[in-house]
Amino acid sequence: MSDVAAALSAELGGRLPAAFTQLSEDNLEWLLEAVRRIRSNTAESLEKSTEESVNSLPVLMRGPARSILGGDK
């Protein structure tokens, strides 16, 4: 297994499907970067929407809500 295939497997958290062995190194690298980019965008969107939701709460509830959600007070 190539380094890129191993990194993709680690990123996805499991073994790659057998059909992935037919992909070129460039295609695997593209797929790895796409997965990383999508995960990053998803995390950013989730953080933004969570912050917007917390900010819509009354001021006195924002600190405890952030603590529960694992954010800063």
C-alpha angles and dihedrals in degrees: 000000000000123000091252092050090048091050091049091049090051092047091052093043099235148042118314118245114263091246089066089073087072092059120098121242089253092053092049090049091049090050092049092051091046092052091048092047093049092048091049092049091047092051092048092049092048092049092048094048092046091051091048090050093049091047089056090061122091110277095250092055097050097080095050091043091053090048091052091048092048098249133123120285 
